[in-house]
Structures are given as C-alpha cells and as structure tokens.
Amino acid sequence: MTAPLPPFAAFPSAEWRRACPPGDWAALLGAWTLLAEAHLSLPDDDFARASLADESLSSFLPGLAREAAESPEDGLLGSGSSDDPAGAGSRLLLLRSTFRLAARVLRSAAPPPWALQWSFLSDLARLHGRRRTARLLASLSPASLSALETSSLQALKKALIADLDKGINGDLRAAEQRLVRLNFLVGASPARVAAFFLAGDDYLDALLSCFRVMNPPLRRAIVTNLYLCLAGLLVVDGAGNGEPPKVSMLTDRLYALKAAADAHRAGPLNANDSLVAELVTTTPILQHVQRRLEAAAVEVPGRTRNMIRDLASFRKPGAGMRPRRPVRRKIDKGKGVEVVDHDAVEQQVHVHRMSQITQIQDLFPELGSGFVARLLDEYGDDTEQVIAHLLEDTLPPHLKSADRGEQLTSNAMQKEHHKDLAPKSTPPPSYQLPTRHNVFDDDEMDRLVVDTSKLHFGKHESSRTAEDILQDRSTAPNKAAILSALAAFDSDDDERDDTYDAEDVGGTVDAATEEDPQEANEEALFRAFLADPYAFDRDAGTRRGIARAKLKEETGMTDEAIEGWGLMLARNPQKKRRLENKFTAFTGVQNELASTAWRASPAGSGAEDSEADGRGTSRGRGGGRGRGGRGRGGGGRGRGGNVAGPTGEKETEQARRRKEAAKSSRANHNRRDQRARKMARGGFAG
C-alpha cells in the first residue's frame, strides 16, 4: 500500500494571483504539477481508491479550469507581477498534467459526480480546445454519458427554459452566461448534447420567445447556440456506436422554425427581426446542413430539402452584398531558410559520377566502384588522368595501399552542405544602370571648381536694408535703352477702326431664340379670356365644358391653375393692359404680299377714291373739285381719315389706300428707312 498523497491546495482567484510574488507563484506551480504527476503515476486500483476519493481534487480541477477559462488575459495562469518568461513552461506543464489527470478521472469505471458536471466539461473545452476535448468525451462510457445527461444537463435545460420564458422579467445576464458557457460543450460533443437539448419543442420555443427581447449579447448567444445544436444533429456520434445522423429530428426542428417565422411575419412586428431571419442571414446553417446531407450515406427525404429551400426565403435583403472582411495574406518573397534536398543532390551526383565510374570499369573491371570514386576525387573528376595513372601505375601511396575492390556506398556519396554565411561584397549589376542628366551637369558646381567667395549660407548681404537696395542703381536699366524704345514708338499711328467690319450694319439680325413655353401658355390663356371670360369660372359645368378641355390640352395646366390665372388677371388691370399690347398688336406676319404700284380702280367698281369717269383723282386734303382737281381746297368730302386709326374703320382703310396711291409721285424714302429699322430690330414690328 502506497503512502497517502498530500491534498491539493485550492486554486486562487485572479486578484490573489496578481498580488502573489513571482517566487511564491512559481513554487505553487511546481508543487501542483508534481502532485498531479504523482496521482497519474498511481496504479488503477490505488488511483480509484486515493485520487477519486480525494475531496481536494474535486475543488482544485474545476477551480483551475474555471479560472483559466475566464481569465485568458493572465497569460496562462501567470501572476500579474511576474516578468520571467521561463515561467511559461511551468504553466504549460501544469495545464498538461491537469488535463491528463482530468481525462483519467473521467475514463474511470465510476467517475465522481463533480467530474460529470456540464460546467467543468465546458471549461475544459474552452481551455484545451474543441478537438482535444471532443476526443475525451467520445471515449467516455455510455454509463458516464447517461449520468451526465440525467445529473447535470437535465437540470441545466430546465433552468434555461425557465429563464428564457420569463423574458425581461427573468435574469437575462445569468441566461446569457449559461448559454455562452454551454456553447463550448455543444461544440465539443455535438451529437450527444445537441440531440439532448433539441429533444422536444420546449427548449426551441424558449429560444424563439426570448429572442424578442432587445438584448444584443443575449441574441448573439441564442443564435450561436441554435446554430451549434442544429449542426450537431448531422454529426455522427464519435463514440463508435454506429448511430446515423438525426435527419428526422432536424427536419422537425426546421419545420418548427419555419412555422415560427411565418407567424412572426404575419404579426405586427418587423419581419426581419426574428430568430429565423437572423439565423439564416448571419450563419451558414443552410449551406452547412445541405453539405452534410449530400455527404451523408443516408437517403434525404424531400421534406427536408423543401424546408431548407423555404427557410432560405427568410434571409434579410442585402445580406449577400455585405463585403467580406479583408484577410491579410503573407506574401512569399523567397526569403525563407534555405532547404537543401540531399536526396536530389545525391541523385544528381550519382548520375554524373556513375557514368565516369562505368567508363573506367570498362577498362579495369577488377576495380571496385568505391575505389574508382576515390580516384576521381583525387584527380578532380578527370577520367583521362585516372586512366593514365592506372596504366602507368603512378598512383599516390595512400591509393596504392587502398582496397581496390571497395564498393561505393550512399554515405560516401553524400556531402554535407553548409550555408555560407561569410560576408561578401556586393556583386556588380548584371546590367548598366541608366544615368540621370539635368541642366546643371558639367557646370562649375558640378566640377567643384566654383570660387568659394561666391558661396554663402543663408541670406546674402543680410545687413542691407530696403532703402539701400532702392538706392543701388547698378542693376537699373540703361537710360539710352529706354530712349531708343520710345523713339521706335510712332505716336501718329491711328488705332484700327472696326466700325465697318460687318457686311451689313443696318440689316444685322441676331440669332433667333426659341419661344418660351410659359409665354405660349400665357397667350393661349389671354386669347381664351378675351373670347369667353366665363371659361375661367369655378363651377362643375365650366370644368366639364369643351372650352376648358381645349384650354387644358393646349397649356397642360390643371383646372385650379387656369381658374387662378383668370382670377388674378381680373384683379390686375395693369397686367391685362400689358397683355393686350403684347398679343393684340401687329405681329409682323403678312400672309399676302400685295403689289405696291398704284393703279386706278375700274370705272363703276364702287371704290370711294375713283371718279365716275375715271379721269381724275383727288390729291388734296379736301375732296375733289370736279374733274382732276389738284388744289388744297375745294368742295370735297372734307378731311380724310388717319392711316394709324383703328383697324376696320372706313376712314382708316380709305386713308391707307390713298397713301399707297401717293407713293408713285415721289421716291419711297420712308419705306426704305422703315425697312432698315425693322430689320435692325430682328424683323418684328414695334
């Protein structure tokens, strides 16, 4: 019977470790490592009797795993005041020894209850990695796994469901910490733990209901937990019991998620603010499930594929356009350590050397390949010299006494290759570098022949003031040069006159501009107002009338705009007068070009300016005096009409006809001048 081992000291907290001196902390690490190795060295019977019953071990291992998992900033269990890098080796040895000790405890026939707690296993997975812990959990006996589910996971599942169902009334912080801690265990043992938590709808319903709470850390923990559980249903159990992937359970859970997403979309809340939308958008769960189903050696039902396709429709818009995080990749610059391939070198040496050995052995078949290789080394791989010395028997003494039948071995052919690290000068460049040229090449400064008196640092002659510089006339222009420049200037030269550069000054016409659509609408509205002011009334009959429809078609304006325009015009007499002058005067359009030559009206035509016999015409201000009277007075018809009178009046038309008839008696200077003025204005009247 072995002597009893001392108990483990409880692992201290982070505050105590930071206050511990480096020497004491190193001693503690060494003592714990030594005691753990002592427990590992015990036989199975002694280990089951002493180690499994040791109460100090039940507090040391869980405490170490918890503190190391939750305090990664301590540098692998290092004290805050320790700066010794050699202590990292002691800490790694402690972690390695404690993991082996925990694995032996878990693989025992009857593990203690503290070793089968979910919190201890989650901390192990977080501290030692998922793969290493997954191999450990896969090696547990079925009895140990059943005890884990009944004694630890069952209570955790009930507590999580209760906290998640309470929502904001529950302890959300505790629920988040439990989910984050549980995710490490689900990742280490996905097939067993995921199937346990997704058995039934109560746990999934609790996750869906608690996701409505606007708590970003809790939401991330819920999405991660659900992703790991769904992905774990397709993982084959690593225990080797031959259980296939749980496709049926996965299909049921996907159907439950789709039903919950449909209900959320039909409700008053945002359709993209659901657990299903967040799951299929931020995680590759659908792609992962599809790849697992394709790689699995089981038949996938069509219902499962339909569920995957339906859930893909809940992906948030714009998720595929999110830029991928840039990954900084290391560029291979060819600066790594030189790796000498001795096999390749040896093969190249063999090919060349064996051809030389074969040539010599053809002449001297009694010589061994090893002896011939030594001859080649002696004479610098020169086959002719080797053959000549063999024929003349003039070999050196150490080769004469050597074994002539020695065979070649691989060790003899292999040469050691050492990296030459001796400093060497920079080799000359393989190509001629281009020579740069500038404007200062081959000057005094470039040839270093400049007078040093011309060189100065800083400002030159800094003692001079502005007044001294102005009084210095050494650099002033020469007076004779100024006088010669003034003499060359001819002040009698006239400036160029560009008055008559244009070809036709009187007929110069500016480029025509397009008509303003606003002005066209205003003209149409004003003419409609003059034609029928009642077309702008605000009643239903007027709006349905033909005049209003035509006006809306011409102007493109609404009824309210047309009626408002008419109302404002009626209230503004000045605007009405301005529009009358603008749109009722002569527009410059002459549809018919009449002859300007005077001709007498036919007799009996009824024209007022013709006489009965057609022999005379009244030319004066008054009427005619009989036959062909030309005087100013006389008993005529009185004073004639005005050519600028209102259009359409009888006197105005008669006066205009008489004016045309009078043009034939003299030169038409007025018409020539008026035409020039009109063309200068752009061809328009006014």
C-alpha positions in Angstrom: 0.0 0.0 0.0 1.4 3.4 -1.0 1.7 6.3 1.3 -1.2 8.8 1.1 -0.5 11.9 -1.1 -0.9 15.4 0.3 -4.1 17.2 -0.7 -4.3 19.9 -3.5 -4.4 23.5 -2.4 -7.4 25.3 -3.9 -6.6 27.3 -7.0 -6.6 31.0 -6.1 -8.6 33.8 -7.8 -7.2 36.3 -10.2 -6.9 39.1 -7.6 -4.9 36.8 -5.3 -2.7 35.7 -8.2 -1.9 39.3 -9.1 -0.9 40.0 -5.5 1.3 36.9 -5.2 5.1 37.4 -5.5 6.7 35.7 -8.5 8.8 33.4 -6.5 5.9 32.1 -4.4 3.8 31.7 -7.5 6.5 29.6 -9.3 6.7 27.4 -6.2 3.0 26.8 -6.3 3.0 25.9 -10.0 5.8 23.4 -9.4 4.1 21.8 -6.4 0.8 21.4 -8.2 2.5 19.9 -11.3 4.5 17.5 -9.1 1.4 16.4 -7.2 -0.6 15.9 -10.4 2.2 13.7 -11.8 2.2 11.7 -8.6 -1.5 11.0 -9.0 -1.0 10.0 -12.6 1.7 7.5 -11.6 -0.6 5.5 -9.3 -1.9 2.1 -10.4 -5.6 1.9 -11.3 -6.6 0.4 -8.0 -4.7 2.9 -6.0 -5.9 5.7 -8.2 -9.6 4.7 -7.8 -9.2 4.4 -4.0 -7.0 7.5 -3.4 -7.5 10.0 -6.2 -11.2 9.6 -6.9 -12.0 9.9 -3.2 -9.8 12.9 -2.7 -12.0 15.9 -1.9 -9.3 18.4 -2.6 -9.1 17.2 -6.2 -12.8 17.9 -6.6 -12.2 21.6 -5.8 -8.8 22.0 -7.5 -9.5 20.8 -11.0 -12.9 22.6 -11.5 -11.4 25.8 -10.0 -8.3 25.6 -12.2 -10.4 25.1 -15.3 -12.8 27.9 -14.4 -10.2 30.5 -13.6 -8.0 29.7 -16.6 -11.0 29.7 -19.0 -12.4 33.0 -17.7 -9.1 34.8 -17.3 -7.1 34.4 -20.5 -5.5 37.8 -20.0 -3.5 36.4 -17.1 -1.2 34.8 -19.6 -1.9 31.1 -19.0 -2.3 31.3 -15.2 0.6 33.7 -14.8 0.8 36.2 -11.9 0.4 39.8 -12.7 3.8 40.7 -11.2 5.8 38.0 -12.9 8.0 39.1 -15.8 10.0 35.9 -16.1 9.4 34.2 -19.5 10.7 31.0 -18.1 7.5 30.7 -16.0 5.5 30.0 -19.2 7.0 26.5 -19.4 5.9 25.7 -15.8 2.4 26.9 -16.5 2.1 24.8 -19.7 3.3 21.7 -17.7 0.7 22.3 -15.1 -2.1 22.6 -17.8 -0.9 19.4 -19.5 -0.7 17.4 -16.3 -4.1 18.6 -15.0 -5.7 17.7 -18.4 -4.3 14.2 -18.2 -5.5 13.9 -14.6 -9.0 15.0 -15.6 -9.1 12.6 -18.5 -8.1 9.7 -16.3 -10.8 10.6 -13.8 -13.4 10.8 -16.5 -12.4 7.5 -18.1 -12.5 5.6 -14.8 -15.2 3.0 -14.2 -17.2 5.2 -11.8 -16.3 8.9 -12.3 -17.2 11.1 -9.3 -20.2 13.4 -9.7 -18.2 16.6 -9.8 -16.4 15.3 -12.9 -19.7 14.9 -14.8 -20.9 18.4 -14.3 -21.5 20.4 -17.5 -19.7 23.4 -16.2 -16.5 21.5 -15.7 -16.6 19.9 -19.1 -17.4 23.3 -20.8 -14.4 24.9 -19.1 -12.2 22.0 -20.3 -13.4 22.5 -23.8 -12.8 26.3 -23.6 -9.3 25.9 -22.1 -7.9 22.9 -24.1 -9.7 23.3 -27.4 -12.7 21.6 -29.0 -10.9 18.8 -30.8 -8.9 17.6 -27.7 -12.0 17.7 -25.5 -14.1 16.0 -28.2 -11.8 13.0 -28.3 -12.0 12.8 -24.5 -15.8 13.0 -24.4 -16.1 10.4 -27.2 -14.1 7.9 -25.1 -16.5 8.1 -22.1 -18.5 5.0 -21.3 -22.3 5.0 -22.1 -23.0 4.9 -18.4 -20.9 8.1 -17.8 -22.7 9.9 -20.7 -26.1 8.8 -19.3 -25.1 10.1 -15.9 -24.0 13.4 -17.4 -27.4 13.9 -19.0 -29.5 12.9 -16.0 -27.5 14.6 -13.3 -26.3 17.8 -15.0 -27.8 18.5 -18.4 -31.4 17.9 -17.3 -31.2 20.5 -14.6 -29.5 23.0 -16.9 -32.1 22.6 -19.6 -35.0 23.2 -17.1 -33.2 26.3 -15.7 -32.6 27.7 -19.1 -36.2 27.2 -20.3 -37.5 28.9 -17.1 -35.2 31.9 -17.5 -35.8 32.3 -21.2 -39.6 32.1 -20.9 -39.6 34.9 -18.4 -38.1 37.3 -20.9 -37.4 40.7 -19.4 -38.7 39.5 -16.0 -36.0 36.9 -15.7 -32.3 37.0 -15.1 -31.1 37.7 -18.6 -27.5 38.2 -17.6 -27.3 34.7 -16.0 -29.1 33.2 -19.0 -26.6 34.7 -21.4 -23.6 33.5 -19.3 -25.0 30.0 -19.2 -25.6 29.9 -23.0 -22.1 31.2 -23.8 -20.6 28.6 -21.4 -22.8 25.8 -22.8 -21.8 26.6 -26.4 -18.3 25.2 -25.8 -19.7 21.9 -24.6 -22.1 21.7 -27.6 -19.2 22.3 -29.9 -17.1 19.6 -28.2 -19.8 16.9 -28.1 -22.3 18.0 -30.8 -24.0 14.7 -31.5 -24.9 13.9 -27.8 -25.6 17.3 -26.3 -27.3 18.8 -29.3 -29.8 15.9 -29.6 -30.5 16.2 -25.8 -31.4 19.9 -25.9 -33.4 19.7 -29.1 -35.4 16.7 -27.9 -38.9 18.2 -27.7 -40.2 21.7 -28.6 -39.9 23.4 -25.2 -36.2 24.4 -25.5 -36.6 25.7 -29.1 -39.8 27.6 -28.1 -37.9 29.2 -25.2 -35.2 30.4 -27.6 -37.7 31.8 -30.0 -39.6 33.7 -27.3 -36.5 35.2 -25.6 -35.1 36.4 -28.9 -37.9 39.1 -28.9 -36.0 40.8 -26.1 -33.8 43.6 -27.5 -30.5 42.4 -25.8 -27.7 42.2 -28.4 -25.3 40.0 -26.3 -28.1 37.6 -25.4 -29.3 37.5 -29.0 -25.8 36.5 -30.2 -25.6 33.8 -27.6 -29.0 32.4 -28.7 -28.1 32.4 -32.4 -24.8 30.7 -31.7 -26.4 28.0 -29.5 -29.2 27.3 -32.0 -26.6 27.0 -34.9 -24.4 24.6 -33.0 -27.4 22.5 -31.9 -28.8 22.2 -35.5 -25.4 21.5 -37.0 -24.8 18.9 -34.3 -27.8 16.8 -35.3 -25.9 15.8 -38.5 -22.7 14.9 -36.8 -22.1 11.1 -36.4 -21.5 10.1 -32.8 -17.8 9.8 -32.1 -18.3 7.1 -29.5 -18.4 4.5 -32.3 -21.9 3.2 -31.6 -22.9 3.5 -35.3 -25.8 5.9 -34.9 -26.6 7.7 -38.2 -27.3 11.5 -38.4 -30.6 12.5 -36.9 -32.2 13.7 -40.1 -35.8 13.2 -38.9 -35.2 15.3 -35.8 -33.5 18.0 -37.9 -36.5 18.1 -40.3 -38.9 18.6 -37.4 -36.9 21.4 -35.9 -36.6 23.1 -39.3 -40.4 22.9 -39.7 -40.9 24.4 -36.3 -38.6 27.3 -37.2 -40.5 27.9 -40.5 -43.8 27.9 -38.7 -42.5 30.4 -36.1 -41.0 32.6 -38.9 -44.4 32.6 -40.8 -46.2 33.6 -37.6 -43.8 36.4 -36.9 -44.0 37.7 -40.5 -47.8 37.8 -40.3 -47.7 39.7 -37.0 -47.3 43.4 -36.4 -43.5 43.2 -35.7 -40.7 43.6 -38.3 -40.4 40.5 -40.4 -36.6 40.8 -40.4 -36.4 41.0 -36.6 -36.9 37.3 -35.9 -34.6 34.5 -34.8 -35.0 32.6 -38.1 -34.1 35.6 -40.2 -31.1 36.3 -38.0 -30.0 32.6 -38.1 -30.2 32.2 -41.9 -28.5 35.6 -42.5 -25.6 35.7 -40.1 -24.8 31.9 -40.0 -24.1 29.4 -42.8 -26.6 26.9 -41.3 -28.5 26.2 -44.5 -25.3 25.7 -46.5 -23.8 23.5 -43.8 -26.9 21.3 -43.5 -27.0 20.9 -47.3 -23.4 19.9 -47.5 -23.8 17.4 -44.6 -26.8 15.9 -46.2 -25.0 15.5 -49.5 -22.0 13.9 -47.8 -24.1 11.6 -45.6 -24.7 8.0 -46.7 -28.4 8.1 -45.9 -31.4 8.9 -48.0 -32.5 12.5 -47.6 -36.3 13.0 -47.7 -37.8 15.6 -50.0 -39.5 17.3 -47.0 -36.1 18.2 -45.6 -34.9 19.7 -48.9 -38.2 21.7 -49.1 -37.7 23.1 -45.6 -34.2 24.2 -46.5 -35.5 26.0 -49.6 -38.3 27.7 -47.7 -36.1 28.9 -44.9 -33.7 30.5 -47.4 -36.5 32.9 -48.3 -36.3 34.5 -44.8 -32.8 35.8 -45.4 -32.6 39.5 -44.9 -32.2 41.6 -48.1 -28.8 42.9 -48.9 -27.0 40.2 -46.9 -25.2 38.9 -49.9 -23.8 42.3 -50.7 -22.0 42.6 -47.4 -18.3 43.0 -48.1 -16.2 40.2 -46.9 -13.6 41.0 -44.2 -10.3 41.6 -45.9 -7.7 38.9 -45.0 -4.1 40.0 -44.9 -2.2 37.2 -46.6 1.5 36.7 -46.2 3.4 37.2 -49.5 6.1 34.7 -50.3 9.2 36.9 -51.1 11.6 33.9 -51.2 13.3 34.9 -48.0 12.8 31.7 -46.1 15.5 29.5 -44.7 17.4 27.5 -47.4 16.3 23.9 -47.5 18.8 21.6 -49.1 17.4 18.5 -50.6 20.1 16.0 -50.0 18.3 13.3 -51.9 18.1 15.4 -55.1 21.8 16.4 -54.7 22.8 12.8 -54.2 20.8 11.7 -57.2 22.4 14.4 -59.4 25.9 13.3 -58.2 25.1 9.7 -58.8 24.1 10.3 -62.4 27.3 12.1 -63.3 29.7 10.1 -61.1 28.3 6.6 -62.1 28.8 7.4 -65.8 32.5 8.2 -65.1 32.9 5.1 -62.9 31.4 2.9 -65.7 33.9 4.3 -68.2 36.8 3.4 -66.0 35.4 0.0 -65.0 35.1 -0.9 -68.7 38.9 -0.8 -68.9 39.6 -2.1 -65.4 36.8 -4.4 -64.4 38.6 -5.6 -61.3 38.4 -2.2 -59.6 35.5 -1.5 -57.3 33.2 1.5 -57.7 34.3 2.9 -54.4 38.0 2.8 -55.3 37.3 4.4 -58.7 35.3 7.2 -56.9 38.3 7.9 -54.7 40.5 8.1 -57.8 38.1 10.6 -59.3 38.2 12.7 -56.2 42.0 12.6 -56.2 42.3 13.8 -59.8 39.4 16.3 -59.9 36.9 14.1 -61.8 39.2 13.9 -64.8 38.7 10.5 -66.3 41.7 10.6 -68.6 44.2 11.4 -65.8 42.8 8.5 -63.8 43.1 6.1 -66.7 46.7 7.3 -67.4 47.9 6.9 -63.8 46.3 3.4 -63.6 48.1 2.4 -66.8 51.4 3.8 -65.7 51.0 2.6 -62.1 51.9 6.0 -60.7 49.2 6.3 -58.1 49.9 8.1 -54.8 51.0 5.9 -51.8 47.7 6.2 -50.0 45.8 5.0 -53.0 48.3 2.2 -53.8 47.7 0.7 -50.3 43.9 1.2 -50.5 41.4 -1.7 -51.2 41.0 -1.9 -54.9 37.7 -3.8 -54.6 36.0 -1.3 -52.4 32.4 -0.7 -53.4 30.6 2.6 -53.4 28.1 3.3 -50.6 25.4 6.0 -50.3 27.1 7.6 -47.3 30.3 8.1 -49.2 28.5 9.9 -52.0 26.5 12.2 -49.6 28.2 15.5 -48.9 27.4 17.9 -46.2 26.0 21.2 -47.3 26.8 24.1 -45.1 25.3 27.5 -45.6 28.0 30.0 -46.4 27.3 32.9 -44.0 30.6 34.7 -44.6 30.1 38.4 -45.7 30.7 39.0 -49.3 31.0 42.2 -51.3 28.1 43.4 -53.4 28.3 41.8 -56.9 28.4 44.2 -59.9 25.0 44.7 -61.5 24.1 42.5 -64.4 23.0 45.5 -66.5 24.1 49.0 -66.9 22.0 51.4 -64.8 20.8 54.5 -66.7 22.5 57.8 -66.0 20.4 60.7 -65.0 21.1 64.1 -66.5 20.0 67.6 -65.7 20.7 71.2 -66.7 23.4 71.7 -64.1 25.6 68.9 -65.5 29.3 70.0 -66.1 28.9 73.4 -64.5 31.3 75.0 -62.0 29.4 73.5 -59.1 29.3 70.0 -60.7 33.1 70.1 -61.4 33.8 71.5 -58.0 35.8 74.5 -59.4 33.5 77.2 -58.2 35.0 80.1 -56.4 34.4 79.8 -52.6 33.8 83.6 -52.4 30.6 83.1 -54.4 29.2 80.6 -51.9 27.3 81.8 -48.9 24.9 80.3 -46.3 21.6 81.9 -45.5 20.7 85.3 -46.9 23.3 87.1 -49.0 24.3 90.5 -47.5 21.7 90.4 -44.8 23.0 93.8 -43.5 21.5 95.7 -46.4 18.1 97.3 -45.9 15.3 98.0 -48.4 16.4 101.7 -48.8 19.9 100.5 -49.7 18.6 98.3 -52.4 16.4 101.0 -53.9 19.4 103.5 -53.9 21.6 100.9 -55.6 21.4 101.8 -59.4 23.9 99.2 -60.5 21.2 96.9 -61.8 18.9 99.7 -63.0 18.0 99.7 -66.8 20.1 101.9 -69.1 18.6 105.3 -69.9 19.7 105.1 -73.6 17.8 101.8 -74.0 14.6 103.5 -72.7 15.1 106.4 -75.1 15.6 104.1 -78.1 12.5 102.2 -77.3 10.5 105.4 -77.1 11.9 106.6 -80.4 10.8 103.4 -82.1 7.2 104.1 -81.0 5.2 106.1 -83.5 2.5 108.1 -81.7 0.9 109.2 -85.0 -0.3 105.7 -85.8 -4.1 105.5 -85.8 -5.9 102.9 -83.9 -7.7 100.3 -86.0 -11.3 101.3 -86.8 -13.6 98.3 -86.8 -16.8 100.2 -87.5 -17.3 98.8 -91.0 -16.2 95.3 -90.3 -19.7 94.0 -90.5 -21.0 93.4 -94.0 -24.5 94.9 -93.5 -24.8 97.0 -90.4 -28.4 98.1 -91.0 -29.6 94.5 -91.7 -27.7 92.7 -88.9 -30.1 90.3 -87.3 -29.5 88.4 -84.1 -29.9 84.7 -83.9 -33.5 83.8 -83.3 -34.3 82.3 -79.9 -36.9 79.6 -79.2 -40.2 80.7 -77.9 -40.7 80.5 -74.2 -43.4 77.8 -73.4 -44.6 80.0 -70.5 -45.3 82.8 -72.9 -47.2 80.5 -75.3 -49.4 79.3 -72.4 -50.0 82.9 -71.4 -51.0 83.9 -74.9 -53.4 81.0 -75.1 -55.0 81.8 -71.8 -55.3 85.5 -72.7 -57.0 84.8 -76.0 -59.3 82.4 -74.3 -60.1 85.1 -71.7 -60.9 87.6 -74.5 -63.1 85.1 -76.3 -65.0 84.0 -73.2 -64.2 85.2 -69.7 -66.8 82.8 -68.3 -64.5 79.9 -69.3 -62.5 80.6 -66.1 -65.4 80.2 -63.7 -65.1 77.8 -60.7 -68.1 75.6 -61.2 -68.5 72.0 -62.3 -70.2 72.8 -65.5 -67.4 75.0 -66.7 -64.8 72.4 -65.8 -66.6 69.8 -67.9 -67.1 72.1 -70.8 -65.4 71.9 -74.2 -63.6 75.3 -73.8 -62.0 74.2 -70.6 -60.9 70.9 -72.0 -59.3 72.6 -75.0 -57.6 75.1 -72.8 -56.2 72.3 -70.6 -55.0 70.4 -73.6 -53.1 73.5 -75.0 -51.5 74.6 -71.8 -51.1 71.4 -69.9 -52.4 73.1 -66.7 -54.9 72.0 -64.1 -58.3 73.4 -63.5 -57.2 75.2 -60.3 -54.2 76.8 -62.1 -56.4 78.0 -65.0 -59.0 79.4 -62.7 -56.4 81.1 -60.5 -54.8 82.7 -63.6 -58.2 84.1 -64.7 -58.9 85.5 -61.2 -55.5 87.2 -61.0 -56.0 88.7 -64.4 -59.4 90.1 -63.5 -57.9 91.7 -60.3 -54.9 93.2 -62.1 -55.8 95.8 -64.8 -52.2 96.6 -65.5 -51.4 93.1 -66.4 -54.5 93.0 -68.6 -53.4 96.1 -70.4 -49.9 94.8 -70.9 -51.2 91.5 -72.4 -53.4 93.5 -74.7 -50.5 95.5 -76.0 -48.4 92.3 -76.3 -50.8 89.9 -78.0 -53.3 92.2 -80.0 -50.8 94.4 -81.9 -49.3 93.7 -85.3 -47.2 90.5 -85.1 -45.2 91.1 -88.3 -46.9 88.2 -90.1 -48.0 89.1 -93.6 -49.9 86.3 -95.2 -50.4 88.0 -98.6 -47.8 90.3 -100.3 -49.8 92.9 -102.3 -48.4 94.9 -105.1 -47.2 98.4 -104.1 -47.7 100.0 -107.6 -50.6 102.4 -107.9 -53.3 101.6 -110.4 -56.7 103.3 -110.9 -59.8 101.5 -109.9 -62.0 100.4 -112.7 -64.9 102.6 -113.5 -68.1 101.6 -111.8 -66.3 99.4 -109.3 -67.7 101.4 -106.4 -64.4 102.4 -104.9 -64.6 105.6 -103.0 -61.3 107.1 -104.4 -62.4 106.8 -108.0 -64.4 109.2 -110.1 -67.4 108.3 -112.2 -65.5 108.7 -115.4 -62.1 107.7 -114.1 -60.4 110.8 -115.3 -59.2 112.5 -112.1 -58.2 111.7 -108.6 -58.5 114.0 -105.6 -54.9 114.6 -104.2 -55.5 117.3 -101.6 -56.6 117.3 -98.1 -60.1 118.0 -99.0 -62.4 116.4 -101.5 -62.2 116.7 -105.3 -63.2 119.9 -107.1 -64.6 118.4 -110.1 -62.6 116.9 -112.9 -59.0 116.3 -111.9 -58.7 119.0 -109.2 -55.3 119.2 -107.5 -55.8 122.1 -105.1 -55.8 122.1 -101.3 -59.3 123.4 -101.0 -62.4 122.8 -102.9 -65.8 121.4 -102.2 -64.7 117.9 -101.4 -65.7 115.4 -98.8 -63.8 117.1 -96.0 -60.7 116.0 -94.1 -59.6 112.4 -94.9 -59.1 109.6 -92.4 -55.9 108.7 -90.4 -53.7 105.8 -91.5 -52.9 105.0 -87.9 -56.5 104.8 -86.9 -58.4 101.8 -85.6 -58.3 98.7 -87.8 -61.6 98.1 -89.7 -62.9 101.6 -89.8 -64.0 103.0 -93.1 -61.9 106.2 -92.9 -58.8 104.4 -91.9 -58.9 101.9 -94.8 -59.6 104.8 -97.3 -56.6 106.8 -95.9 -54.3 103.8 -96.3 -55.3 103.3 -99.9 -54.7 106.9 -100.7 -51.3 106.7 -99.1 -50.3 103.8 -101.3 -51.6 105.7 -104.4 -49.5 108.8 -103.4 -46.2 106.8 -103.3 -45.9 106.7 -107.1 -45.4 110.5 -107.3 -42.2 110.6 -105.3 -39.3 108.4 -104.1 -40.3 105.9 -101.4 -37.7 107.1 -98.9 -39.9 106.4 -95.9 -40.4 102.8 -96.8 -36.7 102.3 -97.3 -35.9 103.8 -93.9 -38.6 101.9 -92.1 -37.5 98.6 -93.6 -33.9 99.2 -92.3 -35.2 99.9 -88.8 -37.4 96.8 -88.9 -34.6 94.6 -90.0 -32.3 96.0 -87.3 -35.0 95.1 -84.7 -35.0 91.5 -85.9 -37.7 91.6 -88.4 -40.6 92.2 -86.0 -42.9 95.2 -85.8 -43.0 97.7 -82.9 
